Amino acid sequence: MIVKTDVNHIAQLACIELDDEDLQEFTIQLNTILEYFEELDDVEAELTQEEGENVLRADNITPSLSQQEALSNAPRVDSGYFRGPRIL
């Protein structure tokens, strides 16, 4: 069971400020979600498959973008690679 302190901790990790009303609402919502997961744990499911039957779809090979096309909308490119912002 999730309590308000758990939700507050998660909010702090996500750098989100929540008031008491939001804490109460999210606590209820998260507990409802966990109840649904508990229901799924009770479901017994079997994968039925005929021997030798392939249950996966076939791979469809399609052409991909060239390097030039992939980089064409990038704000910054360096030597054929995406260039991101400097972090340190």
C-alpha positions as CSV (number, residue, x, y, z in Angstrom):
1,M,0.0,0.0,0.0
2,I,1.2,3.5,-0.9
3,V,0.9,6.3,1.6
4,K,1.3,10.0,1.3
5,T,4.9,10.0,2.3
6,D,5.7,7.6,-0.5
7,V,4.0,9.9,-3.0
8,N,5.8,12.9,-1.6
9,H,9.1,11.1,-1.9
10,I,8.4,10.2,-5.5
11,A,7.4,13.8,-6.2
12,Q,10.6,15.1,-4.7
13,L,12.6,12.7,-6.9
14,A,10.8,14.0,-9.9
15,C,11.2,17.6,-8.8
16,I,7.5,18.1,-8.6
17,E,5.8,20.2,-6.0
18,L,2.5,18.8,-4.7
19,D,0.1,20.3,-2.2
20,D,-1.9,18.2,0.3
21,E,-4.9,17.9,-2.1
22,D,-2.6,16.5,-4.9
23,L,-0.9,14.2,-2.5
24,Q,-4.2,12.7,-1.4
25,E,-5.4,12.4,-5.0
26,F,-2.2,10.7,-6.3
27,T,-2.1,8.4,-3.3
28,I,-5.6,7.1,-4.1
29,Q,-4.8,6.8,-7.8
30,L,-1.5,4.9,-7.3
31,N,-3.2,2.5,-4.9
32,T,-6.0,1.9,-7.5
33,I,-3.3,1.1,-10.1
34,L,-1.6,-1.3,-7.7
35,E,-5.0,-3.1,-7.1
36,Y,-5.3,-3.6,-10.8
37,F,-1.8,-5.2,-10.9
38,E,-2.9,-7.5,-8.0
39,E,-5.8,-8.6,-10.1
40,L,-3.5,-9.4,-13.0
41,D,-1.4,-11.5,-10.7
42,D,-4.4,-13.8,-10.1
43,V,-5.0,-14.4,-13.8
44,E,-3.7,-17.6,-15.1
45,A,-2.5,-17.4,-18.7
46,E,-1.1,-20.0,-20.9
47,L,0.7,-19.6,-24.2
48,T,-0.8,-22.2,-26.5
49,Q,1.2,-23.0,-29.6
50,E,1.1,-25.8,-32.0
51,E,4.5,-27.5,-32.3
52,G,6.5,-25.9,-35.1
53,E,4.1,-23.0,-35.4
54,N,5.7,-19.6,-35.5
55,V,3.7,-17.1,-33.4
56,L,5.9,-14.1,-34.3
57,R,5.3,-11.9,-37.3
58,A,7.8,-11.9,-40.1
59,D,10.4,-9.2,-40.4
60,N,9.7,-6.7,-43.1
61,I,12.9,-5.1,-44.3
62,T,12.4,-1.5,-45.4
63,P,15.0,1.1,-46.4
64,S,16.2,3.4,-43.7
65,L,17.3,7.0,-43.8
66,S,20.7,7.9,-45.0
67,Q,23.1,9.6,-42.6
68,Q,22.6,12.9,-44.4
69,E,18.8,12.6,-44.2
70,A,18.9,11.7,-40.5
71,L,21.1,14.6,-39.6
72,S,19.3,17.1,-41.9
73,N,17.0,18.5,-39.2
74,A,19.5,18.3,-36.3
75,P,20.3,21.7,-34.7
76,R,24.0,20.8,-34.3
77,V,26.1,18.3,-36.2
78,D,29.8,17.4,-35.8
79,S,31.7,15.1,-38.1
80,G,28.6,13.2,-39.1
81,Y,27.1,12.8,-35.6
82,F,24.4,14.6,-33.6
83,R,26.0,17.1,-31.3
84,G,24.2,17.6,-27.9
85,P,24.6,20.4,-25.4
86,R,27.7,20.5,-23.2
87,I,26.8,19.2,-19.8
88,L,29.9,20.1,-17.7
